[in-house]
Every structure is written in structure tokens, then in C-alpha cells.
């Protein structure tokens, strides 16, 4: 799946609902590639954000 963390869009292989391993970086500043925290294979934690419902939602 694709997620964005700290302005870095990456492809992640999910391990569970809140963590995964980085597969590759998709869109980020060039210096991000030098940061070992964003290297492929690194474990990351994330929290999915569910947008609030509005009165316009008809579900």
C-alpha cells in the first residue's frame, strides 16, 4: 500500500494494522534517500487516519 509519513510518499508492505516494512520511496526530497530510517526493509509505525463524516455523506 502507499502511505505518506512526514512528507515522504512510500510503498509499504503491511505487517498489521499499524506497522509495515518500507518497500520503496515514491516521492520525497533527494536527501531522504540518504536517511537510513527510510531505507527499504525498515520497519515503520503508522496510524491510519479516517476522515470525519459530513452531512453530505449518504452512506
Buried (B, 14 or more C-beta within 10 A) or exposed (E): EEBEBEEBEBBBEEEEEEEBEBBEBEEBEEEBEEEEEBEEEBEBEBEEEEEEEEEEEEE
